[in-house]
Amino acid sequence: MKPLARLSSAVLLIAALALTPFASAATKSVTVKKLDVITAAPGAEGLLISGKTLITYVNTGGSNSNIVLTGLDPSGVQQWLKTIDSGADEIALAGAVDSNGNLWLAGASAPVIAPDTATVQLPADNPDGVVAEPLTKLRSDMNLVTLWKLSPTGDLLATYSLAQPTPALINAISVNATGISLVGRIAEKPFALSITATGAFGKLVSIGTSKTELNAVVRSPDGSFNVFGTSSETLGGKKNVGIRDGILAKINKAGAVTSVVRSSAPKAERSWNYADSTLALTGYVKTGKKIESAFTKFTAAFAPTWTIRIPSNGTSMVTTGGALTYAVLGSNSAVTGVSSWKPITNQLLLLALDSKGVIAAAYSAPELSNPLTLSYSKDIGLYGLAQGSDGSVSIFHIAAK
């Protein structure tokens, strides 16, 4: 790894402001509105929006694992069903949509085993009637980092793979006109990876050791990208302050880490887990038994413009839609600024935050408990996947304004 650029004292001072929530003027409390739950989505692990089509993906088992995609209209009615099946195992772990509406799935796959072309042997004499046990079909390890490019209607357009010594875990993907960026983990080490739109893989960049995790990535127009996660070790010359610190890092298009900023709190565990293209971030802050979800809007220089913390079970997601930032979390206690909100058990809470990070609206549905994904379309509004307390998965929705 190349030496990291030294941050100016001014930038460090600004970044330190992210350690505590900003003060804001008193606002009128909002009342929780009913969130629309449009359809069940059994087994769905991701939700994307292409145009006015919702696309869910599910990883299925069997003789080999496949990826099943379902296209739905905005009301949740199925329009099409497609399967990615190479004949070997494959699994999708993250997804994104490009500016043309094409779908990009990132995950792991196994090499396709060539069929056995050996000459057929005649059965041998078996006077004792011994029954041989059937041979188990050999399955290759999923040691390929794989990208699948699909049309807006789920047709497979291209598959790109990069072999690794061991299977990779992909945590996040970001796509723009210059290519694709991935973050994840291989052999207990966090990595970041850039790929061109035509499938040329760049240098795999390792950041830290097993004491660091990379959970989110946002690709910039020039081909560089920002990565976000958590670490309990020194990175970029910045020592750990809390038990674990949230981290924000910049990687240039050559694959070199150029800066690292830490979000720290003494005796606390912090992590950035989710980010959108506008650099709205969310993650958890755990101090003792107290857990909060932090939502923060950053500038391109990683300076926070606003931040808010809300008691939660530690699960949260964020996305920007128009002038609002939508924050969703697993809520387990009262929330300042949300009237009459006192969940007895964990319950999904969706908040609309204005340009200053102040709660402008709140939504929930009693049958939902934990968010899984969150997506916004200017054409059809906000959609997300969530689990119920029984483990079922459903799609929820807020109409476009």
N, C-alpha and C positions, 0 to 999 in steps of 0.2 A: 504494500500500500504506500502511495506517495505521501510525503509530509503534508499535513493539513495546513491550510492558510490560517494565519493568526487573525482572530477577530479583533476589531477595535474595541476599546473600553466602552465607547458609546453604545455599540450594538449589544455588548454584554449587559449593560445597564438596562437597556430596553427589554431584552429578553428576560431579565430578572423580574420584571413587572408581571410576567405570566404566573409567578408563583402564588399570587393572591388575587381573588376576584376584584374587578374594578368596582368602585362605588358608582351608583346610578341614582337618579332622582326617583322619589317615590312614585309608584304608578298604581293605578286602579287594578284590583284583582280581576282576573278573568274567570269565567265559569266554564267548566268542562263540557264540550259538545260531543255528541255521539259520532264515533268514527264508523264509516261504512265498511262492512266486511262483505266483499262481493262474491267470493267463492272459496271453497276448499281447494287446497293444492297438495294432495297427499305426497309426502316424501320430497317435496321441492326443496332444493338447497340454494337456489339463486333465482333472482328475478331481474330481467332486463327489459327496457322499453326501446323499441325501434319504430319510429313513426307513431302510429296509433295502435301498435301491436304489443301486447305483453308476452314475454317469453320466459318460461320457467325451465330449469334444467334439473334432472334427477340422475343420480348414479345408480345403476341397477346391477345386481349380481347374476349368477348363473354359470354356464360353462366358461364364460369370460365376462368381465364387467364392461358395460356399455354406458353411453350417455344418451338419455332420452330428453328431447326438447319438445315443448308444447307451446303453440302460439294461440293466444286468446285475444278476443276483442276487448274494448275497455269495460264492458259489462261482465267479463269473465267467461264468455261462451267460447268453447274451443273452436279454432279455425283450422289448425293443422297439427300433425304429430310426426316427428322425425327422430331417427336413431343414428348415432355415430357408432359404427361397429366395424372395426378393422379386421376382426378375427382374433385379435389379441386383447389383453386387458387395457382399459383406458378409464381415466377418472378426471372429471372437471372440478377444479377447486376455486376458480375465480373467473369472472366474466366482465366484459365491457362492450360498448357499442361505439363505432366510429362515426365520423361526420356523414358518411354515406348510408348509415343505417345497418352496415354489416356487423355481425356478431363476432366477437373474439372470445374464445374460451381458452383458459390456461390450466394446465394440470400435468399429470404424469401418465405415461403409457409404457407398454412393454413391446419389444420388437416382435414382429410377426414371425412365427416359426415356419420355416419352409416345410411343405408336406413331404412325408416319407415316400421316396420313389423306389425303395428296394423291391427286388423281384419277389413276387408272391411265392411262398413256399408251400408245397403240398403237406397236408397233415401227416405227422409221423404215426407209426403204429403205437397204439396205447392199450396193450392187452389188459393192464390193471385198472383201466377206467379212471385214471387220475384226472381230476378237474383242476386246471390251472386258474389261478386268480387273475382277473382282468388287470391289464396294465393301466396305471394312472397316467392320464395325459399330462405331459410336462408343460409347465407354465413359466415363462420368463419373468424375471423381476421387472417392475415398472421403473426402469432406470433412465427413461427418456423424459426430459423436460419438453413438453409438447404444447404447441399452439394450434388451435383449430379456427380457421376463418370460415364463417358461414354467411349466406345471404340473409336478408331480412325475413325470408320465409323458411329458414332453417336448412337450406341445401348446402352441403359441404363444398366449399370452394378451394380450400388448400389446407394442408397439414404440414407443419414445420416442427422438427424435433432436434434436440441436442442431447447426446449421450452423456451420462454422468456415472461415476463409480457406484453410487447408491441412489435409491429413490429420493426425489425432491418433494418437499411440501411447499406449495405455492400459497402465499397468504393474500396477495393483492396484485391487480393489474391496472395499468393506465394506458390509454391509447389516444394518439393524436395524429396529425398529418405526417409527422416525422417518424413515426414508428410506435413501438410498444415497449413498456417497461414492466418488469416483474420484480417482486421481492418475495423471499421465502427462506427456507432452511434446507441445507444439504449436510448430512453427516454431523448434525448438531451445530453447524455453523451458519449464521445468517448470511444471505447473499442478495445482491441486486444485479439485474441483467437487462440489457437493452437489445432489442431486435428491430430490424428494419421492417417496413411494410411488406417487403418481398421475402422475408424469412431469413435474412442474414443475421446470425447471432453475434453479438459483441462479446467483450471480455466479461467473464463472471467476476463480480467484485465482492470480496468478502469484507464484512465490517464487524470487527470484534470477534468474540468467541461465543461459547454457549451461554455466557452471561448477558448476551445482547439478543433482542428479538426485533425483527422488522415486520411491521404489521400493515403498513399502508404506503402507497406511492402515488405521486402526482407528476406526470411528465410535462415538461415545458416546451414551448414552440421551437426552441433552438436545439432540441434533442437532449438537453440535460434533464435531470429529474431530481425531485425531492423525496426523501424517504423518512418515515416516522415509525417510532416504536418505543422500546424501553431498554434500559441497560443498568447493570450494577458494576460496571468496570470503567476505567478511564478510557475515553475516546477523544481523539483530536486534541489531546493535551488537557481536556476538561475532566477533572476528577469527579467521582460519584459523591453526591451530597446526601441524598436520602438513602433509604434501604434499596430502592430502585428509582431511577430518574426517567422521566419521559425524554426522548431524544428527537431532534429534528436535524437532518443532515442534507447537504447538497452534493450531488454527484454530477460532474461535467460530462459532456458528450464523449469524452475520451475514456470515461470510466474511472476517473480519479475523484476521491472524496475531497471537497474543497473547504467545507466548514461543518462544524457540529455545534448545535445549541442544545442545552439541557434545560428541562423544566423540572425543578427540584423543590422539595420541601423536607426539612429535617424530620427524621424518623417516619417518613412516609414512603409508600410505594406508589409510583406514578407510571402511567403508560399511555401513549397515544396509539389508538387502535383503529381509527377510521378517519379518512380525509376525503374531501371532494376537490374538484378542479379549481375552486376559488380559494383554497387553503382554509376552509372551515374544518376544524379538527375536533375530535372527541376522544375521550379515554377516561380511565378511572383514576381516582386519588383515594388511596386507602391509608388512614392513619389510625392505628390500633384497630378497634372494631368498627370504626366509622368509615363508610364507603360513599363516595360521591362520584357522579359523572361530570366531567369538565367539558364545556363547549367553548371553543375559542376561535376567533377569526384573526388570521395572521396576514401580514403583508408579505410581499415577495422576499423581503429581507428578514423574515421570521420575527417581525415586531408585532405584538398583539394589539389589535384595535379595540377588542372587547372580549370579555370572558365571563362565564357564569358557571356556577357549580350547583348541582342539584342532588339531593340524597337519592341513592339508587342501589340496585344489586350489583352494579359494576358493568352492566351491559348497556351499550348505547351506540347510536349511529347518527350521521348528520348528512344533509345535502342542502344545496341552495336552489331555490325556485323563485325566479323573479326578484323582487325586493326583499324576500323573506329567507331566513335560514330555518330549516326544519330539523328539530332535534327530537329523537325518539329514544326512550330508555325503558328499562324495567324498573318501575317505581314501587317502593315499599313503605313510603311514609309521606307525610304532608309536604307540600311544596309552597314556598313563599311566592305569592303572586297568583296562585291558583286557588280559588275559593272552594270550600267544602270538599277538598280532595284529601281523603283519609283512607287509603286502601288497607284492607285487613290482610290480604295476601298480595304477593307480587302481581302487578298489573301493568300492562303497556300504557305509557303516557306519551303522547305526541304533542310537542310544543312548536308554535310558530314564533320565531324571534325576529324583531325588527332590526334596522340597520345599526342600532346601538346595543343589540343583544338583550333587549327587554322583551319579556313574554307578551305577545300580542294576542295569542289564541291558544287554546288547549283542547285536545281530543283524546278520547279513549273508547274502548269497547270491553265490556266485562269478560268476554270469552277469550281475550288475548292477554298473554302474560309477558312474553319476551320477543323483541324484534330480531329478525334474521337478516333482512336486507332492506334498503331504502333507495328508491329511484324517482326522478322527477322528469316530466315532459311538459314543455310549454303548451302542447296540444291537448293533453288529456289530464294533466295535473300530477299529483303525488300518489305513488303506489308503494307498497311494501309487503314483505313477507313477515309473518309472525307466528310464533308457537302459542298454542293454548296450554292450559295447565295439564291437560291430558296428553300432551305431546303432538297433537294434531297441528297441521300447518294450514294457514289461510292467507289470502291476499286482502289487504285493506287499502282504502282509497280516500283521498280528499279531492274534490273537483277543482279544476283550474278556475282561477278567478277571472 
